[in-house]
């Protein structure tokens, strides 16, 4: 990026910086946080690393667990 700045004499592009630097750092921070939670939690009844439910299926999943919990 420094070479491009010196060559073109233009400021760095914000979206390019976000893609190349900020996004990988955020992903790394999230992974470290998950791993620390996993190690500190011990025996959880609910796994920490389960995938989030896509928005299109949230109502179906909520209804499924509600019916499952009611014993019917």
Phi, psi and omega in degrees: 000324179295319179297316178298321179296316180292323182288314185262348183053043178236147178293155180297146178282129184297317181294325177293317178297317180298316182292318186274333187239307188289313182300314177297325178292321177294317178297317178297316179300318180296318179295319179296318178298316178298316181295318177296320178297318179297317183287325182280334187285330182075238181262095176271149174276338178243126180294140181285328189264026178284151182286144177290151179282130177299145183305327182293339185248004184299317180296319179296317180293318179299316179294321178300311181291329177293315178292323179295320181286338182281343177082014181271000000 
